[in-house]
Protein backbone atom coordinates (compact mmCIF):
# COMPACT_ATOMS: atom_id res chain seq x y z
CA UNK A 1 0.00 0.00 0.00
CA UNK A 2 2.73 2.39 1.04
CA UNK A 3 4.82 1.77 -2.06
CA UNK A 4 1.73 2.04 -4.27
CA UNK A 5 0.86 5.57 -3.12
CA UNK A 6 4.50 6.62 -3.44
CA UNK A 7 4.60 5.37 -7.05
CA UNK A 8 4.89 8.21 -9.59
CA UNK A 9 1.79 7.01 -11.50
CA UNK A 10 -0.37 7.19 -8.37
CA UNK A 11 1.23 10.17 -6.63
CA UNK A 12 -0.32 12.60 -9.10
CA UNK A 13 -3.79 11.11 -8.68
CA UNK A 14 -4.23 11.55 -4.93
CA UNK A 15 -3.81 14.61 -2.75
CA UNK A 16 -0.66 15.08 -0.72
CA UNK A 17 -2.78 14.94 2.44
CA UNK A 18 -4.33 11.58 1.50
CA UNK A 19 -0.95 10.17 0.52
CA UNK A 20 0.52 11.34 3.84
CA UNK A 21 -2.37 9.71 5.77
CA UNK A 22 -1.73 6.36 4.10
CA UNK A 23 2.05 6.49 4.47
CA UNK A 24 1.82 7.55 8.14
CA UNK A 25 -0.70 4.82 8.97
CA UNK A 26 1.39 2.20 7.15
CA UNK A 27 4.49 3.26 9.09
CA UNK A 28 2.54 3.16 12.35
CA UNK A 29 1.22 -0.32 11.53
CA UNK A 30 4.64 -1.63 10.52
CA UNK A 31 6.16 -0.26 13.74
CA UNK A 32 3.40 -1.94 15.74
CA UNK A 33 3.98 -5.23 13.92
CA UNK A 34 7.72 -5.02 14.56
CA UNK A 35 7.14 -4.57 18.30
CA UNK A 36 4.18 -6.95 18.71
CA UNK A 37 5.11 -10.10 16.83
CA UNK A 38 3.66 -12.28 19.58
CA UNK A 39 0.30 -10.48 19.65
CA UNK A 40 -2.95 -12.44 19.51
CA UNK A 41 -4.82 -12.93 16.24
CA UNK A 42 -7.58 -10.50 17.23
CA UNK A 43 -4.97 -7.78 17.85
CA UNK A 44 -3.58 -8.27 14.33
CA UNK A 45 -7.10 -8.16 12.90
CA UNK A 46 -7.81 -4.96 14.83
CA UNK A 47 -4.69 -3.33 13.36
CA UNK A 48 -5.68 -4.51 9.89
CA UNK A 49 -9.13 -2.93 10.29
CA UNK A 50 -7.56 0.33 11.48
CA UNK A 51 -5.29 0.39 8.43
CA UNK A 52 -8.19 -0.44 6.10
CA UNK A 53 -10.32 2.30 7.71
CA UNK A 54 -7.71 4.86 6.68
CA UNK A 55 -6.81 3.43 3.26
CA UNK A 56 -10.11 2.16 1.87
CA UNK A 57 -11.91 5.51 1.52
CA UNK A 58 -8.89 7.09 -0.14
CA UNK A 59 -8.39 4.20 -2.56
CA UNK A 60 -12.11 4.07 -3.31
CA UNK A 61 -12.02 7.77 -4.16
CA UNK A 62 -8.98 7.11 -6.36
CA UNK A 63 -10.80 4.28 -8.18
CA UNK A 64 -13.85 6.47 -8.75
CA UNK A 65 -11.84 9.40 -10.12
CA UNK A 66 -9.79 7.09 -12.36
CA UNK A 67 -12.82 5.21 -13.65
CA UNK A 68 -11.58 1.82 -12.47
CA UNK A 69 -8.48 0.14 -11.11
CA UNK A 70 -5.58 2.58 -11.48
CA UNK A 71 -2.58 1.40 -13.44
CA UNK A 72 0.34 0.27 -11.32
CA UNK A 73 -1.71 -0.70 -8.28
CA UNK A 74 -2.00 -4.49 -8.33
CA UNK A 75 -4.16 -6.05 -5.67
CA UNK A 76 -5.44 -2.76 -4.29
CA UNK A 77 -6.92 -2.37 -0.82
CA UNK A 78 -10.75 -2.22 -0.93
CA UNK A 79 -12.23 -5.45 0.35
CA UNK A 80 -9.18 -6.32 2.41
CA UNK A 81 -5.48 -6.74 2.27
CA UNK A 82 -4.13 -9.50 0.04
CA UNK A 83 -3.20 -12.34 2.38
CA UNK A 84 -4.55 -10.46 5.38
CA UNK A 85 -3.06 -11.00 8.83
CA UNK A 86 -3.39 -14.74 9.25
CA UNK A 87 -6.70 -15.41 7.54
CA UNK A 88 -10.05 -13.96 6.78
CA UNK A 89 -11.87 -11.76 9.28
CA UNK A 90 -13.89 -14.12 11.41
CA UNK A 91 -11.02 -16.56 11.76
CA UNK A 92 -12.25 -19.11 9.23
CA UNK A 93 -8.89 -19.21 7.46
CA UNK A 94 -10.31 -17.93 4.18
CA UNK A 95 -13.53 -19.94 4.04
CA UNK A 96 -16.84 -18.52 5.07
CA UNK A 97 -18.95 -20.29 7.64
CA UNK A 98 -21.27 -21.56 4.91
CA UNK A 99 -18.38 -23.46 3.34
CA UNK A 100 -17.73 -21.20 0.33
CA UNK A 101 -15.91 -17.97 -0.23
CA UNK A 102 -17.54 -14.59 -0.64
CA UNK A 103 -15.46 -13.41 -3.63
CA UNK A 104 -14.50 -14.74 -7.01
CA UNK A 105 -11.90 -17.45 -7.31
CA UNK A 106 -8.71 -17.03 -9.28
CA UNK A 107 -10.20 -19.10 -12.08
CA UNK A 108 -13.19 -16.74 -12.33
CA UNK A 109 -10.98 -13.65 -12.51
CA UNK A 110 -8.53 -15.07 -15.05
N, C-alpha and C positions, 0 to 999 in steps of 0.2 A: 504494500500500500504506500509506504513511505517513498520508495524508489519510483513508484508510478507517478505520484504527484510532483516529484522533482524532475521527471523526464521533460525534455524541452517541448515535446508535442503536447503534453498535458498542461504544463506550466502556464501557457498562454490562454488556456481555456477556463481556468478557475481563478478566483480573486486571490490576491496575496494573503488576505486574512483567512480564507478557507484553507489554503495550502498550509499556512502556519498552524492552524488548528489541528489538521491531520498529522503533520510532522511532529508537533509537540505531544499529541496524544500517543502516537506511535513510540516516541522516545520514552515517554512515561511508562507505557506498557512493557516495553523491552527492559527498562530498568527494573520494573516490578518482577518480571519473569526471571531476570538474572539473580535477584535477591530472594526469590520465593520458589525455588525449584522443587521444594518438597511440599508445596501447598496442596490442599485437597482439590478434587475435581471441581466442586462447586465454586471454589475461589477462582480457578482458571476460567470457568464459564462466565462468572460475574465480570471478570476483566475483559473477556471477549465481548460481552454485551455492552460494556462501557465504551470500548473501542468502536464497535459497530454503531452505537448511538451517535458518536461524533462523525464517523465517516459516511455512513449510509445516506443521510440527507444531502451531503455535499456531492457525493458521487451520483445520486439520483438526479440532482439538479444538473450535473455535468452531462449525464445521459440525455436528459430532456433537451438541453440546449444544443447538443451535438446531433440529435435526431437518431440516437442509437448508441451502440457500444463504441466508445472512442478508440481510435487507432492507438496501438501501443499499450493497451491496458488489458492484458489477458487475465481472465479469471474474474476480475472486478471484485466488488465488495457486497453489493446488495444481495440479500438472501443468505449471507454468512461468509465466513472466511474459508477459502479452500483448505480442506484438511481439518479445520477447526482446532480446538484445544482438547484432543483426546476423544472425539466422537461428536455425535449430533446432540444438540440441546435436548435434554430429557434423558440422556444417558443410555440410549438404546444402541449405541455403537454404529449409527448410520441407518438403522432400520426403524421404521415407525412401529408403533405398538400394534398396528393392524397387520404387520408382516410385510408391507411393501414400503417403497420410498415415496416421498412427496414430490420429487422432481424428476426430470427426464433422466434416462440412463445415458451412458456414453454412446451406446448404439443409436439411440434416438436422435442425439445431437449431431453425430457424424452422418 
